[in-house]
Amino acid sequence: MEIQMWRDILNPYELAVNEILVKFRHLIREYRDAGEYSPIEDVDGRIKKISSILDKMQRKDIPMERMTEEIEDIAGIRIMCQFEDDIADVANLIRDRKDMKVLQEKDYITHPKSSGYRSFHMIVEYSVYTRTGTKTIPVEIQIRTLAMNFWATIEHSLQYKYRHKIPDQVTERLHRASEAIINLDNVMGEVRGEILDAQNSFRVKANIVSDILNNIQNMYAVANKREVEKIQDEFYKVYLEDDWDKLERYSKELDIIAEGYRAQGIDGNIES
């Protein structure tokens, strides 16, 4: 098959991956902007390499004319979650979407592969708009924890190295690693509340600090430079005390001060 033909075939898949990535990343940002926990920690995607497509066609005896019908993972999206419980929530989010239709689900978490691989797979139908019209294509979405993803990445590299014939001793080590991943996810689930509290506290503090620094930066346009530098020094002192309540009070006080400077600037502009 000519290179241009491959490009024509794969372009809609690339477009689908790019669009879906934008949508899921926006969803993550929506959760975080609202101060809520996002069940999606991170997301990435890829188009299957031509060599990988040809290899899969050879292994599964798929003729070239049946490639797009029988290979459902040419376009792939990988969603990473912090906790195993998040996987079901993400799957429900996908089922509820109107811009994609779930065709198939495979639960490799409840029923892991013999290799020890664990993940939740969904094949969805997704439509893209190209110069030649609308194309509806299958996209594979893999949902897994960060720990599962680490194991799967290593296992994939080994499968590639050994051409899907991993030596027995390496397979045994992979199984032990998979069991360790299961234990890790279980422990993380048990302390989920503590972890989320800590992460939420960190986000709150980060937002307060960001608001303070933005206020200080904006003051340089309307206030005396020495006064602003003094305010900045006071902020550093409060920050180093590591007292979040005091930092929050300081932020509120700074809001009032900044508003006063802004009012003076507006009044001055009106008079002039």
C-alpha positions as MATLAB code, in Angstrom:
seq = 'MEIQMWRDILNPYELAVNEILVKFRHLIREYRDAGEYSPIEDVDGRIKKISSILDKMQRKDIPMERMTEEIEDIAGIRIMCQFEDDIADVANLIRDRKDMKVLQEKDYITHPKSSGYRSFHMIVEYSVYTRTGTKTIPVEIQIRTLAMNFWATIEHSLQYKYRHKIPDQVTERLHRASEAIINLDNVMGEVRGEILDAQNSFRVKANIVSDILNNIQNMYAVANKREVEKIQDEFYKVYLEDDWDKLERYSKELDIIAEGYRAQGIDGNIES';
ca = [
       0.000    0.000    0.000;
       1.341    3.437   -0.937;
       2.290    5.923    1.785;
      -0.393    8.376    0.641;
      -3.050    5.677    0.974;
      -1.905    4.972    4.523;
      -2.155    8.682    5.302;
      -5.676    8.847    3.881;
      -6.696    5.856    5.999;
      -5.070    7.014    9.234;
      -5.894   10.745    9.101;
      -9.488   10.330   10.423;
      -8.157    8.179   13.271;
      -5.635   10.862   14.171;
      -8.372   13.486   14.095;
     -10.551   11.357   16.390;
      -7.727   10.918   18.915;
      -6.951   14.655   18.929;
     -10.609   15.630   19.415;
     -11.238   13.105   22.183;
      -8.071   14.156   24.022;
      -9.218   17.788   23.973;
     -12.623   16.780   25.357;
     -11.288   14.660   28.216;
      -8.615   17.192   29.151;
     -11.273   19.887   29.233;
     -13.360   17.626   31.491;
     -10.427   17.279   33.910;
     -10.052   21.065   33.974;
     -13.781   21.538   34.577;
     -13.656   19.312   37.651;
     -10.604   21.065   39.045;
     -11.836   24.583   38.288;
     -15.008   23.704   40.201;
     -12.861   22.548   43.141;
     -14.051   18.953   42.682;
     -12.124   15.703   42.496;
     -11.592   14.484   38.933;
     -11.865   10.702   38.494;
      -9.568   11.164   35.484;
      -6.027   11.947   36.567;
      -4.488   12.082   33.099;
      -5.206   11.065   29.506;
      -3.133   10.395   26.411;
      -3.684    8.863   23.011;
      -1.976    7.447   19.973;
      -2.459    6.094   16.484;
      -1.192    2.556   16.014;
       2.046    2.494   14.034;
       1.811    1.035   10.535;
       4.305   -1.677   11.509;
       2.096   -2.625   14.491;
      -0.996   -2.710   12.283;
       0.747   -4.999    9.782;
       2.038   -7.209   12.601;
      -1.465   -7.571   14.060;
      -2.942   -8.325   10.638;
      -0.361  -11.067   10.140;
      -0.932  -12.599   13.598;
      -4.714  -12.577   13.204;
      -4.718  -13.382    9.477;
      -6.631  -10.221    8.564;
      -6.687   -9.342    4.839;
      -5.834   -5.762    3.845;
      -9.356   -5.006    2.624;
     -10.750   -5.943    6.070;
      -8.240   -3.930    8.090;
     -10.474   -1.017    9.130;
     -13.402   -3.344    9.911;
     -11.501   -5.874   12.019;
      -8.838   -3.801   13.783;
     -10.622   -1.738   16.419;
      -7.628   -0.217   18.197;
      -6.013    1.784   15.394;
      -7.095    4.839   17.399;
      -6.379    4.460   21.098;
      -7.108    6.594   24.153;
      -5.624    5.778   27.551;
      -7.249    7.215   30.671;
      -5.350    7.045   33.959;
      -7.051    7.172   37.352;
      -5.613    7.509   40.840;
      -7.800    4.787   42.358;
      -9.373    1.586   41.114;
     -12.827    2.783   42.200;
     -12.486    5.712   39.771;
     -12.463    3.341   36.789;
     -16.174    2.527   37.117;
     -16.979    6.249   37.412;
     -15.054    7.034   34.229;
     -16.750    4.169   32.380;
     -20.139    5.610   33.386;
     -19.093    9.057   32.167;
     -18.281    7.562   28.769;
     -21.532    5.564   28.606;
     -23.488    8.781   29.267;
     -21.803   10.794   26.506;
     -23.823   11.669   23.413;
     -20.819   12.172   21.122;
     -19.687    8.539   21.284;
     -21.478    5.212   21.305;
     -20.163    2.239   23.284;
     -19.914   -0.848   21.080;
     -18.054   -3.217   23.360;
     -16.604   -3.503   26.860;
     -13.892   -5.827   28.168;
     -13.199   -6.022   31.896;
      -9.602   -7.134   32.368;
      -9.670   -5.975   35.990;
     -12.214   -8.482   37.257;
     -10.872  -11.002   34.733;
      -7.157  -10.238   34.144;
      -5.338  -11.648   31.134;
      -3.118  -14.677   31.718;
      -0.091  -12.358   31.516;
      -1.340  -10.414   34.552;
      -2.535   -7.465   32.449;
      -5.340   -5.495   34.079;
      -7.354   -2.667   32.517;
     -10.913   -1.796   31.497;
     -11.414   -1.509   27.744;
     -14.240    0.149   25.836;
     -14.648    0.266   22.066;
     -16.638    3.344   21.086;
     -17.901    4.708   17.812;
     -16.852    8.289   17.150;
     -17.627   10.517   14.153;
     -15.192   13.005   12.641;
     -15.721   15.540    9.885;
     -13.144   15.455    7.092;
     -12.768   17.101    3.688;
     -14.427   14.042    2.122;
     -17.331   13.936    4.573;
     -18.253   12.368    7.905;
     -16.400    9.222    8.948;
     -17.466    7.073   11.893;
     -14.628    4.995   13.268;
     -13.948    2.729   16.245;
     -11.759    4.034   19.054;
     -10.411    1.895   21.880;
     -10.453    3.547   25.308;
      -8.364    1.912   28.024;
      -9.124    2.930   31.608;
      -6.652    1.942   34.323;
      -4.935    3.151   37.467;
      -1.532    4.791   37.338;
      -0.040    1.625   38.822;
      -1.740   -0.598   36.219;
      -0.487    1.718   33.495;
       3.102    1.421   34.726;
       2.902   -2.380   34.592;
       1.195   -2.379   31.160;
       3.838   -0.050   29.703;
       6.644   -2.360   30.849;
       4.825   -5.476   29.627;
       4.172   -3.876   26.220;
       7.878   -3.084   25.815;
       8.800   -6.675   26.673;
       6.214   -8.045   24.228;
       7.770   -5.897   21.530;
      11.305   -6.987   22.431;
      10.495  -10.711   22.472;
       7.995  -10.623   19.572;
       5.149  -11.810   21.857;
       7.233  -14.779   23.074;
       8.415  -13.604   26.479;
      10.702  -16.138   28.232;
       9.151  -18.074   31.134;
      11.423  -16.521   33.776;
      10.474  -13.007   32.646;
       6.786  -13.964   32.546;
       7.023  -15.196   36.146;
       8.521  -11.884   37.263;
       5.778  -10.014   35.443;
       3.173  -12.054   37.336;
       4.811  -11.179   40.655;
       4.890   -7.520   39.632;
       1.187   -7.690   38.685;
       0.342   -9.067   42.135;
       2.330   -6.236   43.700;
       0.334   -3.725   41.615;
      -2.931   -5.252   42.861;
      -1.724   -4.912   46.463;
      -0.617   -1.331   45.841;
      -4.000   -0.336   44.374;
      -5.790   -2.013   47.295;
      -3.703   -0.131   49.860;
      -4.177    3.160   48.008;
      -7.937    2.517   48.019;
      -7.900    1.984   51.780;
      -6.254    5.361   52.411;
      -8.126    7.149   49.633;
      -9.826    9.570   52.020;
      -6.509   10.647   53.541;
      -4.938   11.095   50.111;
      -7.833   13.147   48.755;
      -7.869   15.365   51.861;
      -4.150   16.027   51.443;
      -4.497   16.758   47.723;
      -7.472   19.041   48.289;
      -5.602   20.964   50.973;
      -2.655   21.383   48.626;
      -4.921   22.683   45.833;
      -6.616   25.147   48.202;
      -3.262   26.478   49.367;
      -1.966   26.698   45.800;
      -5.058   28.680   44.744;
      -4.685   31.085   47.689;
      -1.016   31.674   46.861;
      -1.874   32.195   43.191;
      -4.551   34.766   44.083;
      -2.143   36.637   46.354;
       0.613   36.759   43.751;
      -1.813   37.919   41.060;
      -3.014   40.706   43.359;
       0.558   41.793   44.066;
       1.455   41.697   40.370;
      -1.570   43.848   39.479;
      -0.704   46.380   42.192;
       2.501   47.334   40.388;
       0.328   49.090   37.793;
      -1.602   51.221   40.290;
       0.514   51.544   43.458;
       3.880   52.847   44.581;
       6.624   50.287   43.880;
       8.051   50.475   47.426;
       4.620   49.900   48.942;
       4.084   46.846   46.751;
       7.518   45.459   47.638;
       6.652   45.876   51.313;
       3.384   43.972   50.778;
       5.347   41.268   48.970;
       7.791   40.932   51.877;
       4.850   40.575   54.286;
       3.428   37.808   52.119;
       6.693   35.863   52.238;
       6.758   36.109   56.041;
       3.186   34.824   56.329;
       3.889   32.044   53.809;
       6.964   30.809   55.695;
       4.911   30.462   58.891;
       3.024   27.630   57.118;
      -0.242   28.643   58.798;
      -2.985   28.156   56.207;
      -5.644   30.007   58.197;
      -3.343   32.994   58.535;
      -2.520   32.820   54.829;
      -6.218   32.830   53.964;
      -6.854   35.836   56.234;
      -3.917   37.645   54.635;
      -5.377   36.928   51.164;
      -8.725   38.463   52.160;
      -7.012   41.523   53.651;
      -4.971   41.889   50.474;
      -8.162   41.783   48.383;
      -9.431   44.828   50.285;
      -6.096   46.663   49.898;
      -5.937   45.856   46.179;
      -9.504   47.035   45.665;
      -8.611   50.321   47.359;
      -5.645   50.853   45.039;
      -7.783   50.017   42.004;
     -10.437   52.512   43.134;
      -7.797   55.215   43.538;
      -6.481   54.465   40.052;
      -9.975   54.711   38.519;
     -10.708   57.962   40.356;
      -7.406   59.395   39.194;
      -8.141   58.505   35.592;
     -11.625   60.060   35.793;
     -10.272   63.313   37.205;
      -7.565   63.554   34.596;
];
